[in-house]
Amino acid sequence: MKNIRPIYVVLAGSLLITAFLFLFIAFLFSLIEKQNNWIFILPLITGIISFIVFFFLIRIYITEKITILYRSIRKGKFTKSSKIVKHSMTENIIEIAEKETKKWTNERIAEISKLKEQENFRREFLGNLAHELKTPVFSIQGYILTLLDGGLEDPTVNRLFLEKAYKSLDRMTLLLEDLDQIIKLEVEQIPLKKEKFDIKALVLEIFDVLETQAKEKEITLHIQKNYDPIYVYADRNKIGQVLHNLILNSINYGKINGKTSVRFYELDDIITTEVSDNGLGIDETDIPRIFERFYRVEKSRTRNKGGTGLGLAIVKHIIERHEQTINVRSTLGVGSTFTFSLDKAK
């Protein structure tokens, strides 16, 4: 029944009126002595008139009601060129309106779901931020109170506590700087200064910077093979930040006497860089969230190493600003491999 078009309803009603009038006149015709055959034309004329009248009345009624419905669910003005108005009564205007309303409902459901997801993310983000700031603030507060309670006069305590307070303050500074950077990356306020550079040479520079940390854990840093210079077109400083973060993570989560390897692959106009280690690895359930802000695979260990929990989120934003992708594959207890792509320099 729901697929019956309005015009069929009007036509059926007009035929019923015509048939009724025809039977009624036939009955009268049998009672009248003087009979005129032209009287049988009257039901046909009445049926045609009723069809036309009801056709336009119902059309105006349906169009008006559906227009009101559309005004309530759609933004903007309703014009004659709108889809629902330009359909004639010969088409199933009710079915069209039903489909359009369902479409609007699904859009609203998706929008509400997205808003709820964003709200949950906001709550989690604010909770994580408060937690990250609370630790250094409480530490600084404790050191200062100790100094005010008499430690300031003790030369064996005052300098030590001031240095510890400074380290906690430095951690807060790093956290706020990372937050500022990731927000600017999200709204594209940090312009990219793309240039042609040798990414292999950049990796070697990062190795030199992180040599001390690697030696402390007896981790070997090396490029997989003796590549020729590999030129990419990107922001050198930002990519340096990406490599620094990935290589530092491989050291922090690496095993004693482990290794960190960097490989390069060339495919058409894309240079792919892989940073691999044989460290702790990442559990499969953690991999989908590894690039989220403040998400920690092992919270206590990461915090003890002084990370802000924003490094991989920044890495992801930098690569995406280059209109490229970054991925990770990992096996718990075996190691991890982070892979990202860049445009090859022409």
N, C-alpha and C positions, 0 to 999 in steps of 0.2 A: 504493500500500500504506500510506502514512503517514496516510491519512485514514480507515482502518478503525477503527471504534470498538471498545473492549474488549468490549462486550456481544455484538458480532457474533462475536468470536473464541470467547467462552464458548459461545454458541449453536451455532456450527459444531462445536465439540468435543463438546458434548452430543449433537448429532444423529449425529455419527460413532460415539459410544459406543452410542447407541440402535440404529443400523443394524447395527453389529457384533454386538451382543447378539441382535438379531432374527435375523440370519443364522445365528449360532451355535446358537440355540435351534431354529431351523427345521431345522438339520442334525441336532440331537439328536432332534427330534420325529420325523424320518424313521426313526430307528433304534429308537425305543421302540415296543413293540407296543401298550401301553395308552396312549392319547393323551388329554390334557386340553387343551381349547382355552384355558382361562384362563392357561396358561403364557405365551401371547403378550402378556399384559398386563405381564409382568415387564420386558421391554426399555423399555417406555414409562415405567414407574415409575422404573426405574434412570436413564433419561435425564433425567427431571424432577429427581430427587434430585441427580444429578451437576451439572446446570445450576445448581441453587440453591447447592450446596456451592462449586463453582468461582466462581460469581458473587461470593459474599461473600468468599472467600479472596483472589481477585484484586483485588477492590475494596479490601480492607484492605491488601493488599500495595502496590498502586499509590498509595493515599492516604498510606501511611506513607512510602514512598520520596520522593514529591513533597513531602510536608511537610518531610522532612529537607533536600531541595533548597532549598525556600523559606526555611527557617531559615538556610541558609548564604548566601543572596543578598539577603534582605530583613531590614531592621532591625525590631525590635519583636517582640512575642509573636504567635504564630500561633493564631488563634481559629477556632471553628467557623463564624463568619460570614464568614471569609476566602473570597475568590472561588474559589480552587482546591478548597476542601473542600466547599463547598455544591453543586458540580456533581455530578450523579449519573452512574452508569455509562452511562446512555443518551446522554450527551453525550461529545464527543471530548475527554476530559480530558488526553490526551497532547498534542493539538494546542494546547489552551489553555495547558498548561504550557510548550510550546515558544514560543508567542507572548510569554508573560510573561517567559520567560528572555531572549528576544531583546530585549525592551523594556528589561529591566534591564541587559543588555550594552551597548546603545546609550547608555543613561544614564551608565554608567560611562565609556564612550569619550568622551562629551561632557565629562564632569567632568574626566577626565585631560587632555583637550585644553585645557580652560579653565585648569587648574592649570599646564600647560606655558606657556601664553600669559602667565599672571600671573608665572611665574618669569622668562620672558624680559624682561617689562616691568620687573620688579624689578631684574634685572641691568643693564638699560639705564639705568634711573633712577639706580641707585647709581653707575654709571660716569659718567653726566652730572654728577651732584652732585659727585663727587670732582674731575672736570675743572673745574667751575665754581669750586669752592673753592680748587683748587690755584693758579690764576692770581693772585688777590689775596694769598694766603698767601705765595707765593714773592716777590711784589713787596714786601710788607711786610718779609719777612726780608732781602731785598737792601738796602732802604733803611736798616734798623736796623744791619746789619753795616757799611755804609758810614759811618754816623755813629759807630759804636763804633771803627772803624779810624782815626779822626781827623777825620772830617767834622763831628763835633759842635763842634769848636773853630773851624771855618771859618764865619763868619757868612753867607757867600754860598751855602753849601751846606746848613747845618743846617735852616734854616726851609723851604727848598724841598723837601728830602727828607721832613721831617715832614708837610708838606702833602700830598705824594704818598702817604705811608703812610696818612694820614687818609682820602684818597679811596679807597684800596684797602680800608681797614677799613669805610668807608661802604658800599662795594659788597657786602662780606660781610654787613653788617647788613641791607641791602635784600633780599639773597638769602634769608637766614634768616627774615626777616619774611614774605616771600612764601611760603616753604615752610610756615611755621606757619599762615598764613592758608588756603592751599589744603588742608592736612590737616584743619583745623577745618571748612572748607566741605564736605569729603567726608563727614565724620562728623556734619555738621549741628550742630556745637557753637556756631556763630555765629548767634544769632537774628536774624531779619529784623525791622526796625522799619518796617513798611509804613505809608505815609501818602499823602495826596493832594497832588500837587505838579505844577507846570508844567514839563514836560520840555523845552520850548522855552527857557524861562528858564535851565534848568540847562545846556543846550548853550552858551548865550551866556556863562555863567560859565566854562565850560571853555575857550572861545575866548579869554577874557581871560587866563586862567592860562597858556595856551600861546602867547600872542601873540609873545613874544620868540623862541621856537624857530621859529615860522613865519616871522618876518621874516628870520631868519638864512638861510633857504633861499628867501626871497621867495615863500612859498606863501600863497595867499589862503584864508582860512577864511570860509565863509559858509553861511547857511541858504538852501535853494533858493528859497523864496518867503516872503512876509510872512504867516506863519500867525497865526491867532488863538491865544491861550493853549491849550495842549494838556495836559490833566490826565490823569495816570496814577496808579495805585494800586500803589506799590512802595516799596522801601527807597531813599530818596533818596541817601544816602551811597554805597551799593553801586552804584547805577546811575550815579552820578557817576564812580565808579572805572571802570566799564565804558566810559563815554564818553571819559574821559581817556585810557585805554589805546588805544582804537581811533583816536582823533584823533591822539594822539602817534605811533602807528605810521604813520598816513597821512603825517605830516610827515617822519618818519625815512626812509621809503621813497619819498618824493615826489620829483618832478623840480624842478629850479630853475625858478621862475616857474610852478609848478604850482598846483593848487587842491584843496581838500578841501570837499566839499559834504555837508550833512545834509538829509535829507528825512523827512517823516512821512506815514504813510498810516493811515487809519481804516477798519476793517472790523468791523462789529457791535460787540462789546465788547473789541476788540483794537486797540491802537495799535502800528504797526510803524515802527521807526526804521531808516533807512539811513545809513551813513557811507561815502561814496565818495571815491576819489581817482583821479588820472590818473598814478600813479607807476609803479614798476617792475613791479608785478603779481606773481602767484604762478604757478609752473608747475603744470600740471594734476596731475602726479604728487605734488606736495607738499600739495595741498589737503586730501586725506583725513586728513593727520596734523597739520594746522596748529594744532589745539587741544591737542596733546599737550605734556606737560611737557618743557621744555628742547629741544623740536624747533625747529631753526633752518633757515629757508629758505636764508639766506646767513649762515653761522656767523660769519665774520670781521667782516662789516659790523655785524651785530647786537651782537656783543661790544664793538666799538669805540664803539658808541652807548651802552653802559652798561646794556643790558637784561639781565634775569635769565633770560630764556627761559621765564618762568612766567606772563607777563601774559595771554596768550590763554587759557591753561588756567584761570586765575582767572576771567576774563570768562565762560567757558563755565559754570563751576560756579555763578557768581552768577546767571546767567540761568536755569539749570536749577533752582536753589533757588526761583526765582519760578515754577516749573512752566511755563516758556516755552522757546523754542528760539532758537538763533543759527545763522546760515548764512553762507557766504561764496561769492561767485562772482568769478572773476578771470581775466584774460587777460594773459599775459606781455608786458610792454612797453606795455600799454594802461592797466592800473589794476585796482583791487580795490574790491569793495563788500561790506561786512559788514552783515547785516540781523538785527535781533532784535526780539522782540515783548514787549509788556507788557499787563497788564490796564488797560482804560480805567476811570478813576475815575467812580463813579456820582454 
